[in-house]
Amino acid sequence: MRIGELARRTNVSERSLRYYEKQGMLTAARTPGGHREYPEAAVDRVIRIQELFAAGLCSEKIVQLLPCMRDSDGGPSLVAGPKLVADLTAERARIDRMIADLVRSRDTLDEVIEAARLP
């Protein structure tokens, strides 16, 4: 499929798709005219990239992680090394801290809302 179709099917801009390719997260064959041609599996790959960005990972980490994942089901493959595991463990700890901070903020808001409801 061409870049426009991949962009439409994944709701990701063509600019972002070109960035993913430049960073090594996505690959495309080229037609004789120089147009990008993506395989069907690129849809799953782009969705996976978007999920990883949404989880707060940077493109450098995503590039390291993608070869360790199966796109179709998001499950792990067997190629993750100790450094990647350590890096991802640190990312998970960072996310846990963010969640804890958000819970504290929500609890504070709940207290303020409750206090504001009192006569």
C-alpha positions as CSV (number, residue, x, y, z in Angstrom):
1,M,0.0,0.0,0.0
2,R,1.1,3.6,-0.6
3,I,1.9,6.0,2.2
4,G,-1.4,7.8,1.9
5,E,-3.4,4.6,2.4
6,L,-1.2,3.6,5.4
7,A,-1.8,7.1,6.9
8,R,-5.5,6.8,6.4
9,R,-5.8,3.3,7.8
10,T,-3.7,4.1,10.9
11,N,-4.8,7.7,11.4
12,V,-1.2,8.8,11.4
13,S,0.2,11.6,9.3
14,E,2.3,10.9,6.3
15,R,5.0,13.1,7.9
16,S,5.0,10.8,11.0
17,L,5.3,7.7,8.8
18,R,8.3,9.2,7.0
19,Y,9.8,10.0,10.4
20,Y,9.2,6.4,11.6
21,E,11.0,5.2,8.5
22,K,13.9,7.6,8.9
23,Q,14.3,6.4,12.6
24,G,14.3,2.8,11.5
25,M,11.0,1.9,13.0
26,L,9.2,1.2,9.7
27,T,10.4,0.0,6.3
28,A,9.0,0.4,2.9
29,A,10.0,-0.9,-0.5
30,R,10.3,1.6,-3.4
31,T,8.5,1.4,-6.7
32,P,10.6,2.1,-9.9
33,G,9.1,5.6,-9.7
34,G,10.4,6.0,-6.1
35,H,7.0,5.7,-4.3
36,R,6.9,4.0,-0.9
37,E,5.2,0.6,-0.9
38,Y,4.3,-0.8,2.6
39,P,3.3,-4.4,3.3
40,E,0.0,-5.1,5.0
41,A,1.9,-5.8,8.3
42,A,2.9,-2.1,8.3
43,V,-0.6,-1.3,9.7
44,D,0.1,-3.4,12.9
45,R,3.6,-1.9,13.1
46,V,2.4,1.7,13.0
47,I,-0.3,0.9,15.6
48,R,2.3,-0.7,17.8
49,I,4.6,2.4,17.4
50,Q,1.7,4.7,18.4
51,E,0.9,2.6,21.5
52,L,4.6,2.8,22.6
53,F,4.7,6.5,22.1
54,A,1.5,6.8,24.1
55,A,3.1,4.8,26.9
56,G,5.8,7.6,27.0
57,L,8.6,5.8,25.3
58,C,10.9,7.9,23.1
59,S,11.7,6.9,19.5
60,E,15.2,5.6,20.5
61,K,13.7,3.1,23.0
62,I,11.0,2.2,20.5
63,V,13.7,1.4,17.8
64,Q,15.3,-0.9,20.4
65,L,12.1,-2.5,21.4
66,L,10.4,-3.2,18.1
67,P,12.6,-6.1,17.0
68,C,11.6,-7.8,20.3
69,M,7.9,-7.6,19.5
70,R,5.5,-9.4,17.2
71,D,3.4,-6.8,15.5
72,S,0.3,-9.0,14.9
73,D,-0.4,-9.7,18.6
74,G,2.1,-7.3,20.3
75,G,3.6,-10.2,22.2
76,P,7.3,-10.6,22.8
77,S,9.7,-12.5,20.7
78,L,12.8,-14.1,22.1
79,V,15.4,-11.5,21.1
80,A,15.3,-9.1,24.0
81,G,18.7,-8.7,25.7
82,P,19.5,-7.7,29.3
83,K,20.2,-4.1,28.5
84,L,16.8,-3.7,26.8
85,V,15.1,-5.4,29.8
86,A,16.8,-3.0,32.2
87,D,15.9,0.0,30.1
88,L,12.3,-1.1,29.8
89,T,12.1,-1.9,33.5
90,A,13.3,1.7,34.2
91,E,10.6,3.0,31.8
92,R,8.0,1.0,33.6
93,A,9.1,2.4,36.9
94,R,8.9,5.9,35.4
95,I,5.3,5.2,34.3
96,D,4.5,3.8,37.8
97,R,5.7,7.1,39.3
98,M,3.6,9.1,36.9
99,I,0.5,7.0,37.8
100,A,1.2,7.5,41.5
101,D,1.5,11.2,41.0
102,L,-1.8,11.3,39.0
103,V,-3.6,9.3,41.7
104,R,-2.4,11.8,44.4
105,S,-3.6,14.7,42.2
106,R,-7.0,13.0,41.7
107,D,-7.3,12.4,45.5
108,T,-6.5,16.1,46.2
109,L,-9.1,17.2,43.7
110,D,-11.6,14.8,45.3
111,E,-10.9,16.4,48.6
112,V,-11.3,20.0,47.2
113,I,-14.5,19.0,45.4
114,E,-15.9,17.4,48.6
115,A,-15.0,20.5,50.7
116,A,-16.6,22.8,48.2
117,R,-19.9,20.8,48.4
118,L,-20.1,21.3,52.2
119,P,-22.4,24.2,53.3
